[in-house]
């Protein structure tokens, strides 16, 4: 499956933004999809994932309650709705797909994280800049 991420831009603290991840080549119905982000000078991190089987979502702590992942099967697209954006949300955002019914999740203590190694297909990234 090929992925195309879009929707990034320059916003202010407290604003909302919706990113899109459009798939082509294969229907997304068979893929669990995650959003990762890479902030300047930091490693890429996974922030949210949606199961292909049942639409269950998993959110990393820093985005819980502010970001929401969803998918529209008819449009073959996954979305990331980002609300109450903070300066620390500035990053390049990537969508990634795993040909699996379920997101693979890991925990360090109570902290959830995702591994890049579990995802086979990646979009090109879209830049989100949050300014004060």
C-alpha positions in Angstrom: 0.0 0.0 0.0 1.2 3.5 -0.8 0.5 6.3 1.7 0.3 10.1 1.1 0.2 12.3 4.2 -1.1 15.8 3.9 -2.7 18.6 5.9 0.3 20.1 7.8 0.9 23.8 8.1 1.6 26.7 10.5 -0.8 27.1 13.3 -0.9 28.8 16.7 -1.0 27.4 20.2 -4.5 26.2 21.0 -5.5 25.8 17.3 -6.8 22.6 15.7 -5.6 20.8 12.5 -6.6 17.7 10.7 -4.0 15.5 8.9 -4.9 13.1 6.2 -3.3 9.8 5.1 -4.6 8.7 1.8 -3.9 5.1 0.7 -3.6 3.8 -2.8 -2.8 0.4 -4.2 -4.7 -1.6 -1.6 -7.7 -1.0 0.6 -6.8 0.2 4.0 -9.4 -2.1 5.5 -6.7 -4.7 6.0 -4.2 -2.5 7.6 -3.7 -1.1 11.1 -2.5 2.5 10.7 -0.4 4.7 13.0 0.8 8.2 13.1 4.4 8.9 14.1 6.1 12.3 14.5 9.6 13.5 14.5 10.3 16.8 16.3 13.5 18.8 15.5 16.5 17.1 17.1 14.5 14.1 18.4 13.8 10.5 17.3 10.7 9.6 15.6 7.9 8.4 17.9 4.6 6.8 17.5 1.7 8.7 18.9 -1.5 6.9 17.9 -2.8 3.8 16.1 -6.1 2.3 15.0 -6.9 -1.4 14.6 -8.0 -2.5 11.2 -10.3 -5.1 12.7 -12.4 -3.1 15.1 -11.3 0.5 15.0 -10.0 0.4 18.6 -7.5 3.2 19.0 -4.4 3.6 21.1 -3.0 7.0 22.1 0.4 7.8 23.5 0.2 9.8 26.8 1.3 13.2 25.3 -1.6 13.3 22.9 -4.4 11.6 24.9 -7.5 13.7 25.0 -6.2 16.1 22.3 -5.6 14.0 19.2 -7.9 11.5 17.6 -7.2 9.0 14.9 -10.0 7.8 12.6 -10.5 6.2 9.3 -13.0 6.5 6.4 -13.0 3.2 4.5 -15.0 4.6 1.6 -12.3 7.2 1.1 -9.4 4.8 1.9 -8.1 7.5 4.2 -7.0 7.7 7.8 -7.2 11.1 9.6 -5.5 12.6 12.6 -7.6 15.3 14.3 -5.3 17.4 16.5 -6.9 19.8 18.9 -5.4 22.2 21.5 -2.1 22.2 19.8 1.0 22.9 21.8 4.5 24.2 20.9 5.9 20.7 21.6 3.6 19.3 18.9 5.8 20.9 16.2 7.1 18.0 14.2 7.0 16.2 10.9 4.1 13.8 11.0 4.2 10.5 9.2 1.5 7.9 8.7 2.4 4.2 8.6 0.6 1.0 7.9 0.9 -2.6 9.1 -0.8 -5.4 7.4 -2.3 -6.6 10.6 -5.7 -6.7 12.3 -4.3 -5.1 15.4 -1.9 -2.4 16.4 1.2 -3.8 18.1 1.6 -1.9 21.3 4.4 -1.9 23.9 4.6 -0.6 27.4 7.3 0.7 29.6 5.6 0.7 32.9 2.3 2.4 32.2 3.7 4.3 29.2 2.5 3.1 25.8 4.7 3.3 22.7 4.9 1.9 19.2 7.8 0.5 17.2 8.6 1.7 13.7 9.7 -1.9 12.9 6.1 -3.1 13.0 5.1 -0.9 10.1 5.9 -1.8 6.5 4.5 1.2 4.5 5.2 4.8 5.2 3.9 8.1 3.9 6.4 10.9 3.1 5.6 13.2 6.1 3.9 16.5 6.5 5.2 19.3 8.6 3.2 20.8 11.5 4.6 24.0 13.0 2.9 25.4 16.2 3.9 28.9 17.0 3.0 31.1 20.0 
